[in-house]
């Protein structure tokens, strides 16, 4: 059995390269999404929506957010699933993992009780789709059993559960509202149907392609898991306990780093444990914390320089005033003059892309 022994620098460079954050920059939006396997859809736009920030950090200021809309709603070269933008090649495995896996007892019982509601929604979409959720009658037999944010949102909850199983699809957006339709009108024709074992294996292989180096398994967490099973080859990282899985094609490649400002949802930092173990980078998204308890800011952007995560940028886009307001630039390690110039240039580039002037830096 091959066991690769990596320094932390080597491991970091594998991770940065896998996420297309080194040089040369990629040039094609769809190819970027295919490599990353997903863009998280999040409505927070303190600077810009997360999906746009992720694409800008890879493609640079040539990236136009309208191009993403066209790829999703006109060309259908990309698709939106619940909470993510994906490449169509990943759809069969993504849908199979939900459809073929055992559903949570609460979800399973609610779907069974509301089978007439499900049929009503599919009939509406068949006749009228694409439609907004507010245009679909709530004929639920039993409301969704939640005291949280999903309470009294039966239509949205049913649509999202059906979309996760591939029975409905997101056809487009009006602002933050989603249009829903039948999948045969949105997804490519003749998608293969996969069994659970094949789907899981494909998902793990694709995830390792995007991450470069990851744990085989670990604690459960919401959203897309950062684990890759037996994909790739085993690796040990100097000074870090336990074993990893690494993509062998990324080993021993020449590396030319660059500077990048990242979304808090960027896959390079999304697994906070991995970021701390490989990059010595501590990060918590503080948008849900009271202002006086924030260390780095409401929507602080991690700062990458070469193969190191060196700080956080606390900035807000004030579109009314036409300014990118920098509240703070936190240095996790003391910036050299070279790092300072590179980071300031990237902040200027971000402001230019947003059509704003930098204020406060």
C-alpha positions as CSV (number, residue, x, y, z in Angstrom):
1,X,0.0,0.0,0.0
2,X,1.3,3.4,-1.0
3,X,1.5,5.9,1.9
4,X,2.6,9.4,0.9
5,X,4.5,11.4,3.5
6,X,3.9,15.1,3.0
7,X,5.1,18.2,4.7
8,X,2.4,20.7,5.6
9,X,3.7,22.9,2.9
10,X,3.2,20.1,0.3
11,X,-0.3,19.4,1.7
12,X,-1.2,23.1,1.5
13,X,0.0,23.4,-2.1
14,X,-2.1,20.3,-3.1
15,X,-5.2,21.9,-1.5
16,X,-4.6,25.3,-3.1
17,X,-3.9,23.8,-6.6
18,X,-7.0,21.6,-6.3
19,X,-9.1,24.6,-5.7
20,X,-7.7,26.5,-8.7
21,X,-6.2,29.2,-6.5
22,X,-2.6,29.1,-7.9
23,X,-1.3,30.2,-11.3
24,X,-2.1,30.2,-14.0
25,X,-5.7,31.3,-13.5
26,X,-8.5,29.3,-15.1
27,X,-10.4,31.0,-17.9
28,X,-13.7,29.1,-18.3
29,X,-16.6,29.5,-15.8
30,X,-18.1,26.1,-16.4
31,X,-14.8,24.3,-16.2
32,X,-14.2,26.0,-12.8
33,X,-17.5,24.8,-11.5
34,X,-16.8,21.3,-12.8
35,X,-13.5,21.2,-11.0
36,X,-14.9,22.6,-7.8
37,X,-18.0,20.4,-8.0
38,X,-20.1,23.0,-6.4
39,X,-20.7,26.6,-5.6
40,X,-22.7,27.3,-2.4
41,X,-25.7,29.5,-2.9
42,X,-26.0,31.9,0.0
43,X,-28.0,35.2,0.0
44,X,-25.5,37.1,2.1
45,X,-24.1,39.9,0.0
46,X,-22.1,42.1,2.4
47,X,-19.5,42.2,-0.3
48,X,-21.0,40.0,-3.0
49,X,-22.9,36.7,-3.1
50,X,-20.7,33.8,-2.2
51,X,-20.9,32.1,-5.6
52,X,-19.8,35.2,-7.3
53,X,-16.9,35.7,-4.9
54,X,-15.7,32.2,-5.4
55,X,-15.8,32.6,-9.2
56,X,-14.1,36.0,-9.1
57,X,-11.3,34.7,-6.9
58,X,-10.6,32.1,-9.6
59,X,-11.3,33.9,-12.8
60,X,-10.4,37.4,-11.8
61,X,-12.2,40.5,-12.9
62,X,-13.1,39.0,-16.3
63,X,-15.8,37.2,-14.4
64,X,-19.3,38.6,-15.1
65,X,-22.1,37.4,-12.7
66,X,-24.5,37.6,-15.7
67,X,-22.5,34.8,-17.3
68,X,-23.4,32.5,-14.3
69,X,-27.1,33.4,-14.8
70,X,-26.9,32.5,-18.5
71,X,-25.2,29.2,-17.7
72,X,-27.9,28.3,-15.3
73,X,-31.0,29.7,-17.0
74,X,-30.3,29.8,-20.7
75,X,-27.6,27.5,-21.8
76,X,-28.2,25.0,-18.9
77,X,-24.5,24.2,-18.8
78,X,-24.8,24.4,-15.1
79,X,-27.7,23.5,-12.7
80,X,-28.9,24.7,-9.3
81,X,-29.7,22.1,-6.8
82,X,-30.9,22.8,-3.2
83,X,-28.3,25.3,-1.9
84,X,-25.7,24.6,-4.6
85,X,-24.7,25.3,-8.2
86,X,-23.3,22.2,-9.8
87,X,-22.1,20.8,-13.1
88,X,-24.7,18.5,-14.7
89,X,-22.1,15.6,-14.7
90,X,-22.5,15.5,-10.9
91,X,-26.3,15.3,-10.9
92,X,-26.8,11.6,-11.1
93,X,-24.7,10.8,-8.1
94,X,-26.0,13.8,-6.1
95,X,-29.6,12.8,-6.6
96,X,-29.0,9.1,-6.1
97,X,-27.3,9.6,-2.7
98,X,-30.5,11.2,-1.5
99,X,-33.0,9.1,-3.3
100,X,-31.4,5.7,-2.5
101,X,-30.3,6.4,1.1
102,X,-32.7,5.8,4.0
103,X,-34.6,9.0,4.7
104,X,-34.8,10.5,8.2
105,X,-37.8,9.1,10.0
106,X,-39.5,12.5,10.4
107,X,-39.0,13.3,6.7
108,X,-40.1,9.9,5.5
109,X,-43.3,10.0,7.6
110,X,-44.1,13.6,6.5
111,X,-43.7,12.7,2.8
112,X,-45.8,9.7,3.2
113,X,-48.6,11.6,5.0
114,X,-48.4,14.4,2.4
115,X,-48.4,12.2,-0.7
116,X,-51.5,14.0,-2.1
117,X,-49.7,17.3,-1.5
118,X,-46.7,16.0,-3.5
119,X,-49.0,15.0,-6.4
120,X,-50.7,18.4,-6.4
121,X,-47.4,20.2,-6.7
122,X,-46.2,18.0,-9.6
123,X,-49.6,18.6,-11.3
124,X,-49.2,22.4,-10.9
125,X,-45.7,22.3,-12.3
126,X,-46.8,20.1,-15.2
127,X,-49.5,22.6,-16.1
128,X,-47.9,25.9,-15.3
129,X,-44.2,25.5,-14.7
130,X,-41.9,27.2,-14.1
131,X,-43.6,28.9,-11.1
132,X,-42.6,30.6,-7.9
133,X,-43.4,28.8,-4.7
134,X,-45.9,31.5,-3.7
135,X,-47.9,30.6,-6.8
136,X,-48.4,27.0,-5.6
137,X,-51.4,26.3,-3.4
138,X,-50.7,24.7,0.0
139,X,-52.7,21.5,0.1
140,X,-50.6,19.8,2.7
141,X,-52.4,17.2,4.8
142,X,-50.1,17.9,7.8
143,X,-47.8,20.9,8.3
144,X,-44.0,20.5,8.5
145,X,-43.2,19.7,12.1
146,X,-40.8,22.5,12.9
147,X,-40.5,25.3,15.4
148,X,-37.6,26.9,13.6
149,X,-37.2,28.8,10.3
150,X,-39.1,26.1,8.3
151,X,-42.2,26.5,10.4
152,X,-45.3,27.2,8.2
153,X,-43.3,26.9,5.0
154,X,-44.8,23.7,3.8
155,X,-44.6,24.4,0.1
156,X,-40.9,25.4,0.2
157,X,-40.1,22.4,2.4
158,X,-41.8,20.0,0.0
159,X,-40.2,21.5,-3.0
160,X,-36.7,21.3,-1.5
161,X,-37.3,17.7,-0.5
162,X,-38.5,16.8,-3.9
163,X,-35.7,18.7,-5.6
164,X,-33.1,16.8,-3.5
165,X,-34.6,13.5,-4.9
166,X,-34.7,14.8,-8.5
167,X,-38.5,15.0,-8.7
168,X,-38.6,18.8,-9.3
169,X,-35.8,21.2,-10.3
170,X,-34.8,24.9,-9.8
171,X,-35.4,26.5,-13.2
172,X,-34.2,30.0,-12.5
173,X,-34.5,32.9,-10.1
174,X,-36.2,36.2,-9.6
175,X,-33.9,37.9,-7.1
176,X,-33.7,35.5,-4.1
177,X,-36.9,33.6,-5.1
178,X,-36.6,30.4,-7.1
179,X,-38.6,29.2,-10.1
180,X,-39.6,25.6,-9.9
181,X,-40.3,23.2,-12.8
182,X,-40.3,19.5,-13.7
183,X,-36.7,18.2,-14.0
184,X,-37.2,17.0,-17.6
185,X,-37.5,20.7,-18.6
186,X,-34.4,21.7,-16.8
187,X,-31.9,18.9,-16.6
188,X,-30.1,17.2,-19.5
189,X,-32.0,14.3,-21.1
190,X,-31.1,10.7,-20.3
191,X,-29.3,11.2,-17.1
192,X,-28.0,7.8,-15.9
193,X,-29.7,6.3,-12.8
194,X,-27.0,5.2,-10.3
195,X,-27.2,2.8,-7.4
196,X,-26.1,4.1,-4.0
197,X,-22.7,2.4,-3.9
198,X,-21.8,3.8,-7.3
199,X,-23.1,7.2,-6.5
200,X,-21.2,7.3,-3.2
201,X,-18.0,6.3,-4.8
202,X,-18.3,8.8,-7.6
203,X,-19.1,11.6,-5.1
204,X,-16.0,10.8,-3.0
205,X,-13.8,10.7,-6.1
206,X,-15.1,14.0,-7.3
207,X,-14.8,15.6,-3.9
208,X,-11.2,14.6,-3.7
209,X,-10.6,16.1,-7.1
210,X,-11.9,19.4,-5.7
211,X,-10.2,19.3,-2.3
212,X,-6.9,17.6,-3.2
213,X,-6.3,16.3,0.3
214,X,-9.0,15.4,2.8
215,X,-9.9,13.0,5.6
216,X,-11.6,9.7,4.7
217,X,-14.3,10.2,7.3
218,X,-15.1,12.3,10.3
219,X,-17.9,14.0,12.4
220,X,-21.1,14.7,10.6
221,X,-21.8,18.3,9.7
222,X,-24.5,20.2,7.8
223,X,-24.2,20.7,4.1
224,X,-21.7,19.1,1.7
225,X,-19.4,16.8,3.8
226,X,-15.6,17.3,3.4
227,X,-14.8,13.5,3.5
228,X,-13.7,11.3,0.7
229,X,-13.8,7.7,1.9
230,X,-11.2,5.5,0.1
231,X,-10.8,7.8,-2.9
232,X,-7.2,8.6,-3.8
233,X,-4.2,7.3,-1.9
234,X,-3.3,7.4,1.8
235,X,-1.1,10.1,3.1
236,X,0.4,11.3,6.3
237,X,1.1,15.0,6.9
238,X,4.1,16.0,9.1
239,X,3.0,17.2,12.5
240,X,-0.7,16.5,12.0
241,X,-2.2,13.4,13.6
242,X,-4.0,10.7,11.7
243,X,-4.1,9.8,8.0
244,X,-5.4,11.6,4.9
245,X,-6.4,10.8,1.4
246,X,-4.6,12.6,-1.3
247,X,-5.2,13.0,-5.1
248,X,-2.0,11.4,-6.6
249,X,-2.1,13.5,-9.8
250,X,-1.6,16.7,-7.7
251,X,1.7,15.5,-6.1
252,X,5.0,16.9,-7.1
253,X,3.5,19.5,-9.5
254,X,5.3,22.8,-9.9
255,X,3.6,25.5,-7.8
256,X,3.2,29.2,-8.4
257,X,1.1,30.9,-5.8
258,X,-0.8,34.1,-5.9
259,X,-2.9,36.3,-3.6
260,X,-6.7,35.8,-3.3
261,X,-9.6,37.1,-1.2
262,X,-12.0,34.2,-0.4
263,X,-15.6,33.8,0.4
264,X,-16.2,32.5,4.0
265,X,-17.9,29.6,2.2
266,X,-14.9,28.8,0.0
267,X,-14.1,25.1,0.0
268,X,-10.5,25.9,0.8
269,X,-11.6,27.1,4.3
270,X,-15.0,25.6,4.7
271,X,-13.7,22.6,6.7
272,X,-12.5,24.7,9.6
273,X,-10.6,21.8,11.2
274,X,-8.7,21.1,8.0
275,X,-7.9,24.8,7.6
276,X,-6.5,24.9,11.1
277,X,-4.5,21.7,10.8
278,X,-2.9,22.4,7.4
279,X,-2.8,26.2,7.3
280,X,-2.8,27.2,11.0
281,X,-5.8,29.2,10.1
282,X,-8.5,29.8,12.7
283,X,-11.8,31.1,11.3
284,X,-15.4,31.4,12.5
285,X,-18.2,33.1,10.4
286,X,-19.4,35.8,12.7
287,X,-22.4,37.2,10.9
288,X,-24.7,35.6,13.5
289,X,-22.8,36.9,16.5
290,X,-23.6,40.2,18.2
291,X,-21.3,43.0,16.9
292,X,-19.4,43.3,20.2
293,X,-18.5,39.6,20.2
294,X,-16.9,39.6,16.7
295,X,-13.2,39.2,16.4
296,X,-12.8,39.6,12.6
297,X,-16.1,41.0,11.3
298,X,-19.6,40.3,10.0
299,X,-18.4,38.6,6.7
300,X,-14.6,38.6,6.9
301,X,-12.9,37.4,3.8
302,X,-10.0,34.9,4.3
303,X,-6.8,36.1,2.7
304,X,-4.6,33.6,0.8
305,X,-1.1,34.5,-0.2
306,X,0.9,31.7,-1.9
307,X,0.2,28.6,0.1
308,X,-0.6,30.3,3.4
309,X,-3.8,31.8,4.7
310,X,-2.4,35.0,6.2
311,X,-5.4,37.1,7.4
312,X,-9.0,38.2,7.2
313,X,-10.4,41.3,5.4
314,X,-13.4,42.9,7.2
315,X,-15.0,44.9,4.4
316,X,-18.5,45.9,3.3
317,X,-19.8,47.0,-0.1
318,X,-21.7,50.3,0.4
319,X,-23.3,50.5,-3.0
320,X,-25.2,53.6,-2.2
321,X,-22.0,55.5,-1.5
322,X,-20.1,53.7,-4.2
323,X,-17.4,52.5,-1.7
324,X,-15.8,49.2,-0.6
325,X,-15.5,50.1,3.1
326,X,-12.6,48.3,4.8
327,X,-13.1,48.2,8.5
328,X,-10.0,46.2,9.2
329,X,-7.3,44.0,7.7
330,X,-6.5,41.4,10.3
331,X,-3.0,39.9,10.0
332,X,-2.7,36.3,11.3
333,X,1.0,36.6,10.7
334,X,2.9,39.9,10.3
335,X,2.7,41.0,6.7
336,X,6.0,41.7,4.9
337,X,6.0,44.6,2.5
338,X,5.6,42.2,-0.4
339,X,2.5,40.6,1.2
340,X,1.1,44.0,2.0
341,X,1.4,45.2,-1.5
342,X,-0.1,42.0,-2.9
343,X,-3.1,42.1,-0.5
344,X,-3.8,45.8,-1.1
345,X,-3.6,45.2,-4.9
346,X,-6.2,42.4,-4.5
347,X,-8.5,44.7,-2.5
348,X,-8.2,47.3,-5.2
349,X,-9.0,44.6,-7.8
350,X,-12.1,43.5,-5.8
351,X,-13.3,47.1,-5.6
352,X,-12.8,47.6,-9.3
353,X,-14.7,44.5,-10.1
354,X,-17.6,45.7,-7.9
355,X,-17.5,49.1,-9.5
356,X,-16.6,50.8,-6.1
357,X,-13.8,52.9,-4.6
358,X,-11.8,51.6,-1.7
359,X,-12.3,53.4,1.6
360,X,-10.5,52.9,4.8
361,X,-7.5,50.8,3.7
